[in-house]
C-alpha cells in the first residue's frame, strides 16, 4: 500500500485546480524552498541569506553590552587617579604645592616607627627610664634575677672569668671592676634578705592561725559534747531492712529512684565515642533482617547438635547445680545501678573485707584497715569449692608449650586472656610448695611468676571457657540438651511469604500455639521479606498485604461470634499487631497498599449491593433460623475503622479515604434496619463517619440524619410519629415490635455500666444494649455539635435542625416512661450543645416567592449618543484652545517619555541584577566546591576512625603509655590483644 502524501491546504485566494493561469511561472524542477540552499550553485547569482535578529533585539543586545562594559569598568581598581595635594588647584603655585605636600608627609610620619631608626640624624636620643643612655650610671641599673637581657659590654665575662683589677666601660663610662663587683654583691644580698624576711613572716602567720584554731576548738569543746551524731551504720541496716520488707516511705522511694539514676550516671562511659549518622529505613530493615537470619542459623545449628561457635549465653544452668559453688562464684559487679543496689542490700556490708593493693600484693582488709586474709588464698578457696582441691596442678618442665592467662593479677572482674607461650623457668617455693613459671609468649612478651592455676596445656584449651566458670560434664550435657530441645520448640525466625490465606493459616497452625505466637510469625514474615530490602519483593508483599487484610476481617468476625478469646487467643491483641504490620507495609510501599485497599473496597461495595438485593427477597435464613441482615459484618467494620490509622483522613481527596466515606454514607442511608445488630452497627458507622470528618470539618448529612432517627425511636409514642423519620429504613423499623419497646427498656435502667456498645454477639442480644444505643447516639450528637458547631452559620443550623427536633421529642420526664437520672443528664448535655449551634431555635419555614414582573423581565434598550459622523474626530484635544492643547500635548509627551525611561531603567536594573547574581553564583559555586571537597575528606577520615573504633584495639597500637614505654625498654611488659595490661 502506497503511503498517502500530506496534502497542502489551499488558500482562499488561490484558484481551483485545472484552471489556466497567467504566465508560465517558475519551473517546479528548478524551484526550491527559500529556507534551503539552492539546488545548483551558479556564479554571480545572489543567494538568500537567513534573516538575522530584529532591530529591537539588536538594540537590546547593544544596550546590554554597553551596560556590561560599564559594570566591569566600575568594578575595576586599576584606574590611575592623581591625588597629590593641589594638583588640580590653579590657585596655588608650584612652591605652595611642594610645601603643603612636605607638611602632610611629616605629619603622617609616626614617632613610634622613627624611634628605633638609629641611622638617622642625632636629633632624637634613645632614653631608658626617662634618662638618656649616655647619662646612665651603674647605680641606675640593678641586675635582678629575671633580668637576663641586659648587656654590660663584657662586664659579665670579666666578673665570672677574671679581670677584677682591670677597668671596664659601662654605657661609655670607665669604672673599676672591684667597685662594680662590691655594688652588685650588696644588691643581691639585699634581695635575698628581703625574701627570707617575707618567708619568716608567712610561717609566723601560719603558726598563729593554727594556735587560734586550737584555742577555739578547746573553747567550743563543751558545746560539741552536747551534740548528738547519728549512727550511720545503724541507719543503713534499718533502711536495707525496710526496703526488703517494702515499708519504705514515699520520700525514701523517691530518693531510691534518684539514687539508682545517679549511680547509672556515675558508671557511664566518659569517653567520647564516634557517633554514627542516623540510619535510613533501608539500613534499619537490613539490620533487623540480618539479625533474624543469624538467629535462624543458630537455631538450626542447635537442632543439628552443632555447638562449636555457640556460647549458650541465653541458656540458664540446670536446677540442682551446687548452690555453694554458685554463691562462691557470684560476681560482685558494679556496672549498673541494680548491681549496686544488690550490693547495698547485704546486711553484713560493713563487715565484708575489701581488696587493696599493698607492697606484699593484693590483700583483703576490713573497715578498720586490718589485713584479714590474702586475695590469692581466697581464690584458692574458691577453687576448692569448685571441686579442684583433689586434682593437684601438674608441673610443667622448662620448654613446654602452654596457654597462660596473661597478667591475671591485674585483670578486672576475673576476666581471662589466654595466650600461647613457652615455659622458660620453673620457680618452686620450698616452704609453701607453690610453683610459678617464667613464660615467654609467642609475640615476644615475657612474664615472671605466673601461678600454676593460670597455666594450661594446649590440649586442655578446649575445655577452658574464658568467659564462664568451669562446669561439670553433667551440667554441660544438660545445658546442651536443653539448648537443643529449646531450639526445636522455638518458632522459626525466617519464613517464606504466604500468598494465600490458607497458606498463612497453615504456618500459624504448625508453629503457633497462642495468638501472640501468630502475631510474632506475621511480624517476622514482614521483616525478613520487606520491600525495603529488595524491590523485587513488591508483588509478593502486595499479595501478603491482601492476605493480612482478609485475616483482619476474619478475626473481627470471630470477635463478634466468640468474643476476645481470653489471654490464650487474645484476638484484640492480634488486631493491634495486624494493624501495626499493615501500617508499616503501607509506609514501605504506599502504591501497593492503596491498590489493595481500593480493590478490597470495590469487593465490599459489590457484596453490600448483593446483600441489599437478597434482603428484599428474604428476611430469614431457613437453615440457621437467623435473620438475614444487609449490614456489613463486624470484621468489615473494624477493617474500615483501621483505614483512619493507616491513611490521612484530612486530605481533600484521597484514593482510599474518600471512597470509604462514600461507602459508609451509602451503608447508613440505604441499608434497612431489622434488628438490634443493625441499629448498633449503624450507630458505630455514624461515629466512624464523625471521626473521619471532624479533622477536615466536613459535615456528613447521612450521619446526622441517622442519629436523629435513632433518637426519635425512643420517643414516648413511636407509632404516632412514624411519618417524622427522615430515612425510610428507620421509618419502617419504627413499626416493628422490637423497636417499639425501646423506651420501656430505657425507663427500667438502674446502673450506668450498661451505657456502652459492644461488638460481641452475646451482649448485643441483651436488654441492656437498648439503653446503650440511646446513650451512644446522644453522645455522638453532642460530639458533632462541639466539632462542627459554628454560631451564626446558616449551613450548620440547617444541618442540626433535625437533630434538635429529635432530641426535643424525647420528653425525658414523661409520666408513662420517665428516663433515669443518668439518661436525663445526657439529654440535658446534648440539648445544651445543640443550643450553642442553633441559638435562634428551630428553623423558620420557607416561604414561596412571587415571580418576576414584566418590567423586570424586559430588556432595557439603551440608545448610544453619537455626534455628527462627518465631524467626529479621535483627537484628545477636541474643543480645547491652542494653548491648552499644546500644554496637554507636552504633558502627554512628557508622560510617555517618563514611562519609557522608567521602562528602560527597569530593564537595565533587571539585566544588571541578573549579571550580578551570575557572578555571585560563580564565586559561591567555587567556594562551595572547595567546602564540599573539605567535607568529603573529613567524612572519609571520620569513617576511617569509626571503623577503627568498632574493631577495637586491633588497628590501634602504641600510644606512649607507661606500659608501652616499659615494653620498649625491657621487652617484658606491653600491650596485649583487647587493650588489657
Secondary structure, DSSP 8 states (H G I E B T S, - for coil): -----------SSS--TT---SS----TTT---TTS--SS--TT----------HHHHHHHHHHHHHHHHHHHHH---------TTTT-TTS-HHHHHHHHHHHHHHHS-HHHHTT-TTS-TTS--EETTEEGGG--GGG----TT------SSHHHHHHSS-TTSEEEETTEEEEHHHHHHHHHHHHHHHHHHHHHHHHHHHHHHHHHHHHHHHHHHHTHHHHHH-----HHHHHHHHHHHHHHT---HHHHHHHHHHHHHHHHHTS--S---------HHHHHHHHHHHHHHHHHHHHHHHTT--TT---TTS---TTS-HHHHHHT-----SSHHHHHHHHT-TTTTTS-EEEEETTEEEEE-TTS-EEEEHHHHHHHHHHHTT-TTS------TT-EEEEETTGGG-STT---EEEEEEEEEEE-TTT--EEEEEEETTS-EEEEEEGGGEEEGGGGGG--SSS----HHHHHHHHHHHHHHHHHS--S------SHHHHHHHHHHH-SSHHHHHHHHHHHHHHT-TTT-GGGHHHHHHHHHHHHHHHHHHHHHHHHHTT-HHHH-HHHHHHHHHHHHHHHHHH-HHHHHHHHHHHHHHHHHHHHHHHHHHHH-SB-TTT--B---S--HHHHHHHHHHHHHS-S-SSS-TTHHHHHHHHHHHHHHS---SHHHHHHHHHHHHHHHHHHHTTT---HHHHHHHHHHHHTTSS-TGGGGGG-SSHHHHHHTTSHHHHTHHHHHHT---STT-S--SSHHHHTSSHHHHHHHHHHHHHHHHHHHHH--TT-HHHHHHHHHHHHHHHTS-TT-SSS---HHHHHHHHHHHHHHHHH-TT-S-----------HHHHS----------GGG----TTTT--HHHHHHHHHHHHHHHHHHHHHHHHHHHHHHHHHHHHHHHHHHHHHHHHHHHHHHHHHHHHHHHHHHHHHTGGGS------HHHHHHHHHSSS---TTS--
